[in-house]
Amino acid sequence: MEVSTEICSPNIFLCRELLDLMQAGTLEPEIALLNALLIPDVFPVLAAAHKTLVAKSRGALTTRTLHSELVYNYSGSKHISESLKRCGISDSTSYILVARFGASPDEVTAIKELIKGAEINLEELEGRANQAQIQKHYKIPALELGISSLADAITCRIAARDAL
């Protein structure tokens, strides 16, 4: 399984509707909805996706679904509800990254119809990310950014979370 679909969309106005479907377990196709303001690059999302697939292969998912596990792993926190609140979507989220494991072309079409937003290139993530919010959430000091990128700092925290 691989992360085959990542759609980044600003100006989403249906987050309450998406949130309700997700919480009811009726979101079809199942997708991960991440707050894109906390994503400076796609690499940390791929690291979280790898961690998610490893947990699934071991039968050790912490959350109920594969896609909520992706949001949980991206957060860097060990608290499920806090992770989903911080890195997932909320009523006020207007910029999201959508990820789906193993999406078929029909599922990609269904996702685009569900989101109803303008799709942007993933290379725009860095320019739109809220660096101050990311640094606060992941506890990244300015000194660390002198020797590392924001994406690398997040990736290290994702990879090391279970070891700390």
C-alpha positions as CSV (number, residue, x, y, z in Angstrom):
1,M,0.0,0.0,0.0
2,E,1.2,3.5,-0.7
3,V,0.0,7.0,-0.3
4,S,-1.2,7.4,-3.9
5,T,-3.2,10.6,-3.6
6,E,-2.5,13.9,-2.0
7,I,-4.7,16.8,-2.8
8,C,-4.0,20.2,-1.3
9,S,-6.9,22.6,-1.4
10,P,-7.2,26.1,0.0
11,N,-10.5,28.0,0.6
12,I,-12.5,25.0,1.8
13,F,-15.8,26.1,3.2
14,L,-17.4,22.6,3.9
15,C,-15.2,21.6,6.8
16,R,-18.1,21.2,9.2
17,E,-19.8,18.8,6.8
18,L,-16.5,16.8,6.2
19,L,-15.9,16.7,10.0
20,D,-19.5,15.4,10.6
21,L,-19.1,12.7,8.0
22,M,-15.7,11.7,9.3
23,Q,-16.9,11.5,13.0
24,A,-19.9,9.5,12.0
25,G,-17.7,7.0,10.0
26,T,-19.6,7.6,6.8
27,L,-16.9,9.5,4.8
28,E,-16.6,7.7,1.5
29,P,-14.0,7.1,0.3
30,E,-12.1,7.1,3.6
31,I,-9.5,9.8,3.6
32,A,-7.1,11.6,5.9
33,L,-7.8,15.3,6.3
34,L,-4.9,17.3,7.6
35,N,-4.6,21.0,8.5
36,A,-2.3,22.1,5.7
37,L,-1.1,25.2,7.6
38,L,0.9,22.7,9.7
39,I,2.5,21.1,6.7
40,P,5.6,22.8,5.3
41,D,6.5,19.9,2.9
42,V,5.1,16.6,1.8
43,F,8.1,14.6,3.2
44,P,6.9,14.6,6.9
45,V,3.5,13.4,5.7
46,L,5.2,10.5,3.8
47,A,7.2,9.7,7.0
48,A,3.9,9.6,8.9
49,A,2.4,7.5,6.2
50,H,5.3,5.0,6.4
51,K,4.9,4.8,10.2
52,T,1.1,4.2,9.7
53,L,1.7,1.3,7.2
54,V,4.3,-0.3,9.5
55,A,1.8,-0.1,12.4
56,K,-0.9,-1.7,10.2
57,S,1.4,-4.5,9.0
58,R,2.1,-5.3,12.7
59,G,-1.6,-5.1,13.6
60,A,-0.8,-2.3,16.0
61,L,-2.9,0.7,14.9
62,T,-3.4,3.1,17.7
63,T,-6.6,4.7,16.2
64,R,-9.6,3.0,14.6
65,T,-8.8,3.6,11.0
66,L,-5.7,3.7,8.7
67,H,-6.4,7.3,7.7
68,S,-7.0,8.6,11.2
69,E,-3.7,6.9,12.1
70,L,-2.0,9.0,9.5
71,V,-3.2,12.2,11.1
72,Y,-2.2,10.8,14.6
73,N,1.3,9.9,13.4
74,Y,1.8,13.3,11.7
75,S,1.0,15.1,14.9
76,G,4.0,14.0,16.8
77,S,1.9,13.6,20.0
78,K,1.1,10.5,21.9
79,H,-2.5,11.7,22.7
80,I,-5.0,10.6,20.1
81,S,-7.7,13.2,20.6
82,E,-5.2,16.1,20.9
83,S,-3.5,14.9,17.7
84,L,-6.7,14.8,15.7
85,K,-7.7,18.2,17.0
86,R,-4.4,19.9,16.3
87,C,-3.4,18.3,13.0
88,G,-6.8,17.3,11.6
89,I,-9.5,19.6,10.5
90,S,-11.9,21.8,12.5
91,D,-14.9,24.0,11.7
92,S,-12.6,26.9,10.9
93,T,-10.1,25.0,8.8
94,S,-9.9,26.5,5.3
95,Y,-6.7,24.9,3.9
96,I,-6.5,21.2,3.9
97,L,-4.3,18.4,2.7
98,V,-6.2,15.2,1.7
99,A,-4.4,11.9,1.6
100,R,-5.6,8.4,0.7
101,F,-3.8,5.1,0.7
102,G,-4.1,3.1,-2.5
103,A,-6.7,5.4,-4.2
104,S,-8.2,4.2,-7.5
105,P,-8.9,6.7,-10.3
106,D,-12.6,6.5,-9.4
107,E,-11.8,7.3,-5.7
108,V,-9.7,10.3,-6.7
109,T,-12.6,11.6,-8.7
110,A,-14.9,11.0,-5.7
111,I,-12.5,12.8,-3.4
112,K,-12.3,15.8,-5.6
113,E,-16.1,16.0,-5.8
114,L,-16.3,15.7,-2.0
115,I,-13.8,18.4,-1.3
116,K,-15.2,21.0,-3.7
117,G,-12.2,23.2,-3.5
118,A,-9.4,24.4,-5.7
119,E,-6.5,21.9,-6.0
120,I,-3.0,23.4,-5.7
121,N,0.4,22.1,-6.3
122,L,2.1,20.4,-3.3
123,E,5.2,22.6,-3.8
124,E,3.1,25.5,-2.5
125,L,2.9,24.0,1.0
126,E,6.0,25.7,2.2
127,G,4.9,29.2,1.2
128,R,1.5,28.7,2.8
129,A,2.5,26.9,6.1
130,N,2.3,28.8,9.4
131,Q,5.8,28.5,10.6
132,A,5.2,30.1,14.0
133,Q,2.3,27.7,14.7
134,I,4.4,24.7,13.5
135,Q,7.3,25.7,15.7
136,K,5.1,26.0,18.7
137,H,3.2,22.7,18.1
138,Y,6.4,20.7,17.5
139,K,8.5,22.7,20.0
140,I,11.1,23.6,17.4
141,P,13.6,26.3,18.6
142,A,14.9,28.9,16.2
143,L,18.4,27.6,16.8
144,E,17.5,24.2,15.4
145,L,16.2,25.8,12.2
146,G,19.7,27.2,11.7
147,I,21.0,23.7,11.0
148,S,17.9,22.0,9.7
149,S,14.8,22.7,7.7
150,L,11.3,22.8,9.3
151,A,10.3,19.7,7.4
152,D,13.4,17.8,8.6
153,A,12.7,18.9,12.2
154,I,9.1,17.6,12.0
155,T,10.2,14.4,10.4
156,C,12.7,13.7,13.2
157,R,10.0,14.2,15.8
158,I,7.6,11.9,13.9
159,A,10.2,9.2,13.6
160,A,11.4,9.5,17.2
161,R,8.0,9.9,19.0
162,D,7.7,6.3,20.2
163,A,11.4,6.2,21.3
164,L,11.1,9.2,23.6
